[in-house]
Amino acid sequence: MKIGEKLLKKLTKKYGPEQMVHQKFERYDISFKTDEEGNPVLLFIGTRREDGQIKGERFGRVLIRDKDGKILKDHWDNKGKS
Protein backbone atom coordinates (compact mmCIF):
# COMPACT_ATOMS: atom_id res chain seq x y z
CA MET A 1 0.00 0.00 0.00
CA LYS A 2 1.20 3.50 -0.81
CA ILE A 3 0.17 6.75 0.80
CA GLY A 4 -1.90 8.74 -1.69
CA GLU A 5 -1.77 12.48 -2.38
CA LYS A 6 -4.94 13.23 -0.38
CA LEU A 7 -3.58 11.52 2.73
CA LEU A 8 -0.13 13.12 2.28
CA LYS A 9 -1.81 16.52 2.24
CA LYS A 10 -3.44 15.71 5.59
CA LEU A 11 -0.11 14.47 6.99
CA THR A 12 1.80 17.65 6.08
CA LYS A 13 -0.33 19.73 8.46
CA LYS A 14 0.81 20.55 12.00
CA TYR A 15 -1.03 19.03 14.96
CA GLY A 16 -0.52 19.17 18.71
CA PRO A 17 2.99 18.23 19.84
CA GLU A 18 3.66 14.66 21.00
CA GLN A 19 0.13 13.30 20.75
CA MET A 20 -1.66 10.38 19.17
CA VAL A 21 -4.34 11.59 16.74
CA HIS A 22 -7.22 9.27 15.73
CA GLN A 23 -9.26 10.08 12.62
CA LYS A 24 -11.29 8.56 9.81
CA PHE A 25 -9.92 8.94 6.27
CA GLU A 26 -12.17 7.83 3.42
CA ARG A 27 -12.85 4.15 4.15
CA TYR A 28 -9.88 3.73 6.51
CA ASP A 29 -9.26 4.43 10.17
CA ILE A 30 -5.98 6.23 10.76
CA SER A 31 -3.94 7.03 13.85
CA PHE A 32 -0.70 8.96 13.85
CA LYS A 33 1.82 10.06 16.43
CA THR A 34 3.33 13.53 16.26
CA ASP A 35 6.80 14.73 17.21
CA GLU A 36 7.67 17.65 19.51
CA GLU A 37 6.93 20.12 16.70
CA GLY A 38 3.53 18.62 15.83
CA ASN A 39 4.61 16.85 12.62
CA PRO A 40 3.08 13.38 12.09
CA VAL A 41 5.94 10.83 12.22
CA LEU A 42 4.27 7.43 12.73
CA LEU A 43 1.10 6.38 10.87
CA PHE A 44 -1.22 3.42 11.30
CA ILE A 45 -3.85 2.92 8.58
CA GLY A 46 -6.45 0.17 8.32
CA THR A 47 -9.47 -0.95 10.34
CA ARG A 48 -9.80 -0.07 14.03
CA ARG A 49 -10.49 -3.08 16.27
CA GLU A 50 -12.67 -2.99 19.38
CA ASP A 51 -9.61 -2.52 21.61
CA GLY A 52 -8.70 0.68 19.69
CA GLN A 53 -5.70 -0.76 17.85
CA ILE A 54 -5.54 -0.56 14.05
CA LYS A 55 -5.13 -3.70 11.97
CA GLY A 56 -3.46 -2.72 8.72
CA GLU A 57 -0.24 -1.00 7.67
CA ARG A 58 2.35 0.99 9.63
CA PHE A 59 4.42 3.82 8.12
CA GLY A 60 7.35 5.79 9.55
CA ARG A 61 8.31 9.27 8.38
CA VAL A 62 11.90 10.21 7.57
CA LEU A 63 12.22 13.94 8.24
CA ILE A 64 15.80 15.22 7.99
CA ARG A 65 16.66 18.87 8.50
CA ASP A 66 19.87 20.83 8.14
CA LYS A 67 21.36 22.90 10.98
CA ASP A 68 19.16 25.89 10.02
CA GLY A 69 15.95 23.82 10.22
CA LYS A 70 15.40 23.59 6.46
CA ILE A 71 13.94 20.23 5.41
CA LEU A 72 16.38 18.16 3.35
CA LYS A 73 14.44 14.87 3.23
CA ASP A 74 10.78 14.16 3.87
CA HIS A 75 9.24 10.81 2.92
CA TRP A 76 7.23 7.94 4.38
CA ASP A 77 8.53 4.33 4.60
CA ASN A 78 6.21 1.34 4.81
CA LYS A 79 7.20 -0.57 7.96
CA GLY A 80 4.88 -3.53 7.34
CA LYS A 81 1.73 -4.88 8.94
CA SER A 82 0.43 -3.60 12.26
matplotlib code that plots the C-alpha trace (Angstrom):
import matplotlib.pyplot as plt

x = [0.0, 1.2, 0.2, -1.9, -1.8, -4.9, -3.6, -0.1, -1.8, -3.4, -0.1, 1.8, -0.3, 0.8, -1.0, -0.5, 3.0, 3.7, 0.1, -1.7, -4.3, -7.2, -9.3, -11.3, -9.9, -12.2, -12.9, -9.9, -9.3, -6.0, -3.9, -0.7, 1.8, 3.3, 6.8, 7.7, 6.9, 3.5, 4.6, 3.1, 5.9, 4.3, 1.1, -1.2, -3.9, -6.5, -9.5, -9.8, -10.5, -12.7, -9.6, -8.7, -5.7, -5.5, -5.1, -3.5, -0.2, 2.3, 4.4, 7.3, 8.3, 11.9, 12.2, 15.8, 16.7, 19.9, 21.4, 19.2, 16.0, 15.4, 13.9, 16.4, 14.4, 10.8, 9.2, 7.2, 8.5, 6.2, 7.2, 4.9, 1.7, 0.4]
y = [0.0, 3.5, 6.8, 8.7, 12.5, 13.2, 11.5, 13.1, 16.5, 15.7, 14.5, 17.6, 19.7, 20.5, 19.0, 19.2, 18.2, 14.7, 13.3, 10.4, 11.6, 9.3, 10.1, 8.6, 8.9, 7.8, 4.1, 3.7, 4.4, 6.2, 7.0, 9.0, 10.1, 13.5, 14.7, 17.6, 20.1, 18.6, 16.8, 13.4, 10.8, 7.4, 6.4, 3.4, 2.9, 0.2, -0.9, -0.1, -3.1, -3.0, -2.5, 0.7, -0.8, -0.6, -3.7, -2.7, -1.0, 1.0, 3.8, 5.8, 9.3, 10.2, 13.9, 15.2, 18.9, 20.8, 22.9, 25.9, 23.8, 23.6, 20.2, 18.2, 14.9, 14.2, 10.8, 7.9, 4.3, 1.3, -0.6, -3.5, -4.9, -3.6]
z = [0.0, -0.8, 0.8, -1.7, -2.4, -0.4, 2.7, 2.3, 2.2, 5.6, 7.0, 6.1, 8.5, 12.0, 15.0, 18.7, 19.8, 21.0, 20.7, 19.2, 16.7, 15.7, 12.6, 9.8, 6.3, 3.4, 4.2, 6.5, 10.2, 10.8, 13.8, 13.8, 16.4, 16.3, 17.2, 19.5, 16.7, 15.8, 12.6, 12.1, 12.2, 12.7, 10.9, 11.3, 8.6, 8.3, 10.3, 14.0, 16.3, 19.4, 21.6, 19.7, 17.8, 14.1, 12.0, 8.7, 7.7, 9.6, 8.1, 9.5, 8.4, 7.6, 8.2, 8.0, 8.5, 8.1, 11.0, 10.0, 10.2, 6.5, 5.4, 3.4, 3.2, 3.9, 2.9, 4.4, 4.6, 4.8, 8.0, 7.3, 8.9, 12.3]

ax = plt.figure().add_subplot(projection="3d")
ax.plot(x, y, z, "-o")
ax.set_aspect("equal")
plt.show()
